[in-house]
């Protein structure tokens, strides 16, 4: 209950959206001095300009926390965290052939501090949902999948990648402060995953 209440303060939600956006552009842990902040400014401005500038106030689509299981080793190198939000049910969701496509997805560069609180907004919508009215899907409960990818490339699957899944309960509301945020625990992919990826 205490964990869910932290999302109910509007200024905290706004701060998380800003930090979540910055984490896509630069390594936040490297911004330890005024010189580092100034050096990172061009990358931040370039990233911001490539976003959908017309949407000055994006709508929150998903919120939650990604945890690292104590015995799970974090991949070294150019790892990245991928967070994907899918409808928990096909009812009310868009269909692409026989499949229900994800609503939103985002990449967060490492290093990250865990527990990592994420926010996905309408800036992160997949191609299938970009033309849809947010009101038509933003009350749907979501399944949140997270993958800490060892090489940072979404198309690859490595034996040391960490994965997890959780549920975001929206309680029939389109207001983020009324949702029960997802809790996703990262763990190893197991023997099956290692065999499939040649690990």
C-alpha angles and dihedrals in degrees: 000000000000090000092055094048092062088072094056097078110090096211091052090052091050091049091050091051090053094046091045090054093047091050088062091057110035143014101263093196090061092060094091099131141035089251091054091050092051092047091052094049096090091052091049093048092047091050092047093050091052090056121087098283093189091068101070093166109035120202117244111245104173139005133184150119129267115210130192116229108238095240095043114107114220112232114249126225127033096352123163135192116232118198120190129184120205130176110265088219134025090230109108093002128116118259128218104192107301093340134083106224123218117264099218142359136185140182122220119194120226149274093070130168115236131250083053117193112209135191124195117197138180086278086071098051119134120242091262093058103037093091094043125099108252090224089065095062110013095092093058120111110243139213108221117208122190129188127183099207116205098214096032093238114125095206094060131073119206129193091239097050115124119223138184143164136206141165128250110207111203094181091220092298132121091205114099093210089064096052129099102235120232119256112207123184117200118220139159120287092240132227093304092056092048093051092049092051096041094250 
